Amino acid sequence: MAIPARAALIQHSRGVRPSRNGKAVLLSLALATVLTGAGSCEVSSTPGSAGPSTAPTTAPTTAPTGGGTSGNAGAALDSLTVAPAGSMSGYSREKFPHWISQGNSCDTREAVLKRDGKNVTVGDGCKITSGSWYSSYDDKTVTNAQDLDIDHMVPLAASWRSGANKWTDEQRKQFANDMTRPQLFAVSLQSNRAKGDQDPSTWKPPNRAYWCTYAQDWVTVKSYYKLTVTQAEKTALADMLATCK
């Protein structure tokens, strides 16, 4: 008569030699234990596709940089889809919710001011009380936070014309508050207002020394979010990348 599995284990522990069937039971139990242990391992996978997902909740302490070398940015530019600018029908800034909380009582605007400035002091509610900021667009130093705008490298309206009109509001919120890509910068009011929603085919920073970095950053953002470029925009970006040394 076969010995039940539990009885076989008890007999084995007491020095009782199990029957041939008992040995089979022991081997089966050992195999089951190995398989059970293996089944407890968890494997996670993360989709590798680029593009908007959820808004970041923490801000980097230094401004993110763009496409690296001009060669890398040039290759990324060539990979972008060239298409005519889309319609502005249905556009509104409210479809790009901003500024969202970035933690420590700071919203995105305040977090960018803290990140981009020097000797920045902050009062209650993350109110910026003093500091110094370099506006790369026009090569100016600004010492009053009220004289600064937070510029979207790729403006909201420009993104709408190149594909963001098809996104969800949640995806547009990430884009409008993205502190991970080189998308948000503290710049002078004058330079930001002059830029408006224009792409590089119609507006470039007055500071020509910044053209290389500006083009790299523009291409980095458009590549990550899979936005299109017009032919004129692509030509202007290639000209700006040609200034990289």
C-alpha positions in Angstrom: 0.0 0.0 0.0 1.4 3.4 -0.9 2.3 5.7 2.0 0.5 9.1 1.9 2.8 12.0 1.1 2.8 13.5 4.7 3.4 10.0 6.2 6.3 9.4 3.8 7.9 12.7 5.0 7.4 11.8 8.6 8.9 8.3 8.2 11.9 9.8 6.2 12.6 12.3 9.0 12.5 9.5 11.6 14.9 7.3 9.7 12.2 5.0 8.3 13.0 3.9 4.8 10.0 4.8 2.6 8.7 2.5 0.1 9.4 2.8 -3.6 6.1 4.7 -4.0 7.1 6.9 -1.1 10.3 7.9 -2.9 8.2 8.9 -5.9 6.0 11.0 -3.7 9.1 12.7 -2.2 10.5 13.4 -5.6 7.2 14.9 -6.7 7.0 17.1 -3.7 10.6 18.4 -4.2 9.8 19.2 -7.9 6.6 21.0 -6.9 8.6 23.1 -4.4 11.1 24.2 -7.1 8.3 25.0 -9.5 6.4 27.0 -6.9 9.4 29.0 -6.0 10.1 29.8 -9.6 6.5 30.9 -10.1 6.9 33.5 -7.4 9.3 35.6 -9.5 7.7 38.6 -11.0 8.7 40.1 -14.3 7.6 43.6 -15.2 7.9 45.3 -18.6 7.7 49.0 -19.5 6.5 50.1 -22.9 9.4 51.6 -24.8 7.5 54.0 -27.0 8.2 57.7 -26.6 5.5 60.2 -26.1 3.3 61.8 -23.5 2.1 59.7 -20.6 1.6 61.3 -17.2 2.8 64.6 -15.9 6.1 64.6 -13.9 5.7 65.3 -10.2 9.3 66.4 -9.4 11.5 68.9 -11.0 15.2 68.5 -11.9 17.5 70.9 -10.2 19.3 71.9 -13.4 17.8 72.8 -16.7 17.6 69.8 -19.1 19.7 70.0 -22.2 18.8 69.2 -25.7 19.9 67.1 -28.6 23.6 66.8 -27.7 25.9 67.1 -30.7 24.7 68.8 -33.9 25.1 65.4 -35.6 22.7 63.7 -33.2 20.2 66.6 -33.5 20.6 66.6 -37.3 19.7 62.9 -37.4 16.7 63.4 -35.1 15.6 66.3 -37.3 15.8 64.1 -40.4 13.6 61.5 -38.6 10.8 64.0 -38.0 7.7 63.8 -40.2 7.4 66.8 -42.6 3.8 68.0 -42.9 2.0 71.3 -43.5 0.9 73.2 -40.4 -2.4 72.0 -39.1 -5.5 74.0 -38.4 -5.9 76.1 -35.2 -9.6 75.0 -35.1 -10.6 74.1 -31.6 -7.4 75.3 -29.9 -7.4 77.0 -26.5 -4.8 77.2 -23.8 -7.3 75.7 -21.4 -6.7 72.4 -23.2 -3.1 72.4 -21.9 -3.7 72.6 -18.1 -0.9 74.5 -16.4 0.7 75.4 -14.1 0.4 72.2 -12.0 1.8 71.4 -8.6 5.5 70.3 -8.6 5.7 69.6 -4.9 6.9 71.7 -1.9 4.0 74.1 -2.5 5.5 75.1 -5.8 3.7 75.1 -9.2 5.5 74.6 -12.5 6.3 78.3 -13.0 7.8 78.6 -9.6 9.7 75.4 -9.9 11.3 76.6 -13.2 12.2 80.0 -11.6 13.9 78.2 -8.7 15.7 75.8 -11.1 16.9 78.4 -13.6 17.9 81.2 -11.2 20.9 82.0 -9.0 20.7 82.9 -5.3 16.9 82.5 -5.5 15.1 83.1 -2.2 11.6 81.8 -1.6 8.9 82.9 0.8 5.7 81.4 2.0 3.7 79.4 -0.6 6.8 79.2 -2.8 6.7 82.9 -3.7 9.9 83.9 -5.3 11.3 87.0 -3.4 14.7 87.5 -5.1 17.2 86.1 -7.4 19.1 86.5 -10.7 18.2 84.9 -14.0 20.0 84.8 -17.3 17.7 85.0 -20.3 19.5 83.0 -23.0 17.2 84.2 -25.8 18.4 87.8 -25.7 21.6 87.6 -23.6 20.2 89.5 -20.6 20.4 89.2 -16.9 17.1 89.8 -15.0 16.9 90.4 -11.3 13.1 90.7 -10.9 11.0 87.5 -11.2 8.1 89.7 -12.4 10.1 90.6 -15.5 10.3 86.9 -16.6 8.1 84.6 -18.5 8.3 80.8 -18.5 8.6 80.0 -22.2 7.5 76.7 -23.8 10.3 75.8 -26.2 7.7 74.4 -28.5 4.8 76.7 -27.9 1.4 75.3 -27.1 -0.2 76.6 -30.2 2.7 75.3 -32.3 2.3 71.9 -30.8 -1.4 72.0 -31.6 -0.7 72.6 -35.3 1.8 69.8 -35.4 -0.1 67.0 -33.7 -1.1 67.9 -30.1 -4.7 68.5 -31.3 -5.0 64.7 -31.3 -3.9 64.2 -27.8 -5.9 63.9 -24.6 -6.0 66.8 -22.1 -3.9 64.7 -19.8 -1.2 64.3 -22.5 -1.3 68.0 -23.2 -1.0 68.7 -19.5 2.3 66.8 -19.4 3.6 68.7 -22.4 2.7 72.1 -20.9 4.4 71.2 -17.6 7.3 69.1 -18.8 10.4 69.8 -16.8 12.2 66.6 -17.9 12.6 67.5 -21.6 14.2 70.9 -22.5 10.7 72.4 -22.9 10.4 75.1 -20.1 12.8 78.0 -19.6 12.8 81.3 -17.6 13.3 84.1 -20.2 12.7 87.8 -20.4 9.2 89.0 -20.9 10.3 90.8 -24.1 11.8 87.8 -25.8 8.9 85.5 -24.9 6.3 87.9 -26.1 8.3 88.5 -29.4 8.4 84.7 -29.9 4.7 84.1 -29.3 3.7 80.8 -30.9 6.2 81.0 -33.8 8.5 78.3 -35.0 12.1 78.8 -36.0 11.1 79.6 -39.6 9.6 82.9 -38.5 11.4 83.6 -35.2 14.8 82.9 -33.8 16.4 84.1 -30.6 18.1 87.5 -31.0 21.2 86.0 -29.3 22.8 84.1 -32.3 25.2 82.4 -29.9 22.2 80.5 -28.6 20.9 79.2 -31.9 22.7 75.9 -31.7 21.3 75.0 -28.3 17.8 76.4 -29.2 17.6 74.2 -32.3 18.8 71.1 -30.4 16.2 71.7 -27.7 13.4 72.3 -30.3 14.3 69.1 -32.1 14.5 67.1 -28.8 11.0 68.1 -27.8 9.4 67.5 -31.2 11.1 64.1 -31.4 10.0 63.0 -28.0 6.4 64.0 -28.6 6.4 62.8 -32.2 5.3 66.2 -33.5 5.6 67.1 -37.2 7.6 70.0 -38.7 6.9 72.1 -41.8 9.5 72.2 -44.5 10.3 75.8 -43.7 10.7 74.9 -40.1 13.0 72.0 -40.9 15.2 74.2 -43.1 15.5 76.9 -40.4 16.4 74.3 -37.8 19.1 72.8 -40.1 20.5 76.3 -40.6 20.6 76.9 -36.8 22.3 73.5 -36.2 24.9 74.5 -38.7 26.1 77.1 -36.2 27.1 74.4 -33.7 30.8 74.1 -33.1 
